[in-house]
Amino acid sequence: MHAIPDIENILFIAVLFLFLALIVLERRRPYLKTPNSRLRESFSTNTSAFLFNNVVMSLLAVSSLLVVAENYAYSGLLARMADGPLKWLASFVLFDLAVYFWHFLGH
């Protein structure tokens, strides 16, 4: 019997693949022409920030989200929705929107 791969591993591979695909796409068809020295500096800064933010989010946010989810799973915007794929999708979209606004306010 074959083991089912963990969803976390599948998502990690998908995000890594997407990140690399976007790097290749940006390199081949850049939105703005940028000198190579500045491009290397930007790549280094953005890659470091991406990796650091993912580590911090993984270590701090996931444990906090689990505590919040455990304590408040049956209250809030999605409390009346039945547990299942639609609720999970809505939760993901709302969480992603919250992170976007947090990012926006940080600028």
C-alpha positions in Angstrom: 0.0 0.0 0.0 1.3 3.4 -0.9 1.6 6.1 1.7 -0.2 9.4 1.0 2.2 12.3 1.0 1.7 15.0 3.7 -0.2 18.0 2.4 2.5 20.2 4.0 5.2 18.7 1.8 3.1 19.0 -1.3 2.3 22.7 -0.5 6.0 23.4 0.2 7.1 21.9 -3.1 4.3 23.7 -4.9 5.3 27.1 -3.3 9.0 26.4 -4.0 8.2 25.6 -7.6 6.1 28.7 -8.1 8.8 30.9 -6.5 11.4 29.5 -8.9 9.0 29.8 -11.9 8.4 33.4 -11.0 12.1 34.1 -10.8 12.7 32.6 -14.2 9.7 34.5 -15.7 10.9 37.8 -14.2 14.4 37.1 -15.5 13.2 36.4 -19.0 10.5 39.1 -19.3 11.2 41.8 -16.6 8.6 44.3 -15.8 11.3 47.0 -15.6 14.8 46.9 -17.0 17.2 47.0 -14.0 21.0 46.9 -14.0 22.4 43.5 -13.1 24.2 44.8 -9.9 20.9 46.2 -8.5 19.1 43.0 -9.6 21.5 40.9 -7.6 21.1 43.1 -4.6 17.3 43.0 -4.9 17.3 39.2 -5.3 19.5 38.7 -2.3 17.4 41.0 -0.1 14.1 39.6 -1.2 15.2 36.0 -0.9 16.5 36.6 2.6 13.3 38.3 3.6 11.2 35.6 2.1 13.1 32.8 3.9 13.2 34.7 7.2 9.5 35.6 7.1 8.6 32.0 6.3 10.7 30.7 9.3 9.2 33.3 11.6 5.6 32.7 10.4 6.1 28.9 10.7 7.5 29.1 14.2 5.3 31.8 15.7 2.2 32.2 13.7 1.2 28.6 13.2 1.4 27.8 16.9 -0.6 31.0 17.7 -3.2 30.2 15.0 -3.7 26.7 16.4 -4.4 28.2 19.8 -6.8 30.7 18.4 -8.5 28.1 16.2 -8.9 25.8 19.2 -10.4 28.5 21.4 -12.6 30.3 18.8 -13.4 27.8 16.2 -17.1 28.1 16.9 -17.4 31.9 17.0 -16.8 34.6 14.5 -17.6 35.0 10.8 -17.6 31.4 9.8 -19.1 29.9 13.0 -22.4 28.9 11.4 -20.7 27.2 8.4 -20.4 23.4 8.5 -16.8 22.1 8.8 -15.6 21.0 5.5 -13.8 22.1 2.3 -15.9 25.3 1.8 -15.2 26.5 5.3 -11.5 25.7 4.9 -11.3 27.6 1.6 -13.2 30.6 3.1 -10.8 30.5 6.1 -7.8 30.5 3.9 -9.1 33.4 1.7 -10.0 35.5 4.8 -6.6 34.7 6.4 -4.8 35.6 3.2 -6.7 38.8 3.0 -5.8 39.7 6.6 -2.1 39.0 5.9 -2.4 41.2 2.7 -3.8 44.1 4.7 -1.2 43.7 7.4 1.5 43.8 4.6 -0.2 46.8 3.0 -0.3 48.7 6.3 3.4 47.9 6.8 4.2 50.0 3.8 
